[in-house]
Amino acid sequence: MSQANRATVEKVRLSDVPPNRRRGGEIRVGLSPNTVGSVSGFMGSVTLEPGDYVSEHYHPYSEEFLYVVRGQLVVTVDGVDVDLAPDEAIMVPIGARHRLVNHGSEPVLAVLHLSPLAPEPRLGHVDTEPLPNADEPTLRVAGSD
């Protein structure tokens, strides 16, 4: 790695990032245009306690990659349930409605990555069911909303 590239590398601790709880669970976006200046997508984690879920939504411009680190996660993609265990992953295609649920007895920890970015942040995420925590503040991932 060149000296110039080393100067732009930043480390982000997810526990230092404020959680987003609006859609359910606890979503933390650590690597994003706001935190590290990324231009191709963003990455973070989702934690779901037993019984928690992330409400159904879709991304009109982005694929979403989910990798389960801990727990048992059910991802419903366009009405089809996909069970994921630790060390298993799924790609949610652009435009596919999806919802995440922890039906298990232990917390779920999954890593998420979305790419490419929407042309404007407000266009990146479309909710298709009521948000469980709609009163929580909206946290920005990219640019200015």
C-alpha positions in Angstrom: 0.0 0.0 0.0 1.4 3.4 -0.9 2.1 6.1 1.7 -0.8 8.2 0.2 -3.3 5.3 0.6 -2.3 4.7 4.2 -3.3 8.2 5.2 -6.9 7.6 4.1 -7.4 4.3 5.9 -9.7 4.7 8.9 -10.7 2.2 11.6 -14.2 2.3 12.9 -15.4 0.5 16.1 -19.1 -0.4 15.6 -19.7 0.0 19.3 -18.8 3.7 18.9 -21.5 4.2 16.2 -24.9 5.2 17.4 -27.5 2.4 16.8 -30.4 2.9 14.5 -33.5 1.2 16.0 -36.2 2.7 13.8 -36.8 -0.4 11.7 -36.3 -2.8 14.6 -33.3 -4.5 16.2 -30.1 -2.5 16.5 -28.4 -1.5 13.2 -25.0 0.1 13.3 -23.4 1.4 10.0 -19.7 1.7 10.6 -18.3 2.1 7.1 -20.2 4.6 5.0 -19.8 7.9 3.1 -20.3 9.7 6.4 -17.8 7.8 8.4 -15.0 6.9 6.0 -15.9 8.6 2.7 -16.9 5.4 0.9 -18.3 5.8 -2.6 -19.5 2.3 -3.5 -21.6 1.2 -0.5 -21.8 0.8 3.2 -21.2 -1.9 5.8 -22.3 -2.5 9.4 -24.0 -4.9 11.7 -27.5 -5.8 12.8 -28.2 -7.3 16.3 -31.6 -8.8 17.0 -32.6 -10.1 20.4 -34.9 -13.1 20.6 -38.3 -12.1 19.1 -36.9 -8.9 17.5 -37.2 -8.1 13.8 -36.2 -5.6 11.1 -39.4 -4.5 9.3 -39.9 -5.3 5.7 -38.3 -3.0 3.2 -36.5 -3.0 -0.1 -33.6 -1.2 -1.7 -34.3 0.1 -5.3 -30.6 0.6 -6.1 -28.6 -1.8 -3.9 -28.0 -5.4 -3.3 -27.8 -6.3 0.4 -25.3 -8.9 1.6 -26.0 -10.5 5.1 -23.5 -12.8 6.9 -24.5 -14.4 10.2 -21.9 -14.4 12.9 -24.0 -15.6 15.9 -27.5 -16.9 16.3 -30.2 -18.1 14.0 -31.7 -15.6 11.5 -34.7 -15.9 9.3 -34.6 -13.6 6.3 -37.9 -13.5 4.3 -37.2 -12.5 0.7 -40.2 -11.8 -1.5 -42.3 -14.1 0.7 -39.8 -16.9 1.0 -38.2 -17.7 4.3 -34.4 -18.4 4.3 -33.0 -19.8 7.6 -29.4 -18.7 8.2 -27.1 -20.1 10.9 -23.6 -18.9 11.9 -21.1 -18.8 9.0 -24.0 -18.6 6.4 -24.8 -15.7 4.1 -27.4 -14.5 1.7 -27.6 -11.8 -1.0 -30.9 -9.9 -1.3 -31.3 -8.7 -4.9 -32.0 -5.1 -5.8 -35.7 -4.4 -5.4 -36.5 -7.6 -3.4 -38.7 -7.1 -0.3 -37.0 -8.5 2.8 -37.5 -8.8 6.5 -35.2 -10.1 9.2 -36.5 -12.0 12.3 -34.8 -13.7 15.3 -37.1 -16.7 16.2 -34.3 -18.2 18.3 -33.4 -18.1 21.9 -30.1 -16.2 21.6 -29.2 -12.9 20.1 -28.4 -12.7 16.4 -25.4 -10.8 15.2 -25.1 -10.4 11.4 -22.8 -8.3 9.2 -24.5 -6.3 6.4 -23.2 -4.6 3.3 -25.2 -2.7 0.7 -23.9 -1.7 -2.7 -24.1 0.3 -4.9 -25.2 3.5 -3.1 -28.5 5.1 -4.2 -28.2 8.4 -6.2 -29.5 10.2 -3.1 -29.7 8.9 0.4 -33.5 9.3 0.7 -33.9 7.0 -2.3 -32.0 4.1 -0.8 -34.5 2.5 1.4 -38.3 1.9 0.9 -40.3 0.7 3.9 -43.2 -1.6 3.1 -44.7 -2.1 6.6 -45.0 0.1 9.7 -41.7 0.8 11.6 -41.6 -0.7 15.1 -39.7 2.3 16.4 -40.9 5.1 14.1 -40.3 7.7 16.8 -36.6 7.0 16.9 -34.4 9.6 15.1 -33.3 8.9 11.6 -29.6 8.4 11.3 -27.8 9.3 8.1 -25.7 6.8 6.3 -24.6 8.8 3.2 -24.4 12.5 2.3 -26.9 15.0 3.4 -30.6 14.1 3.5 
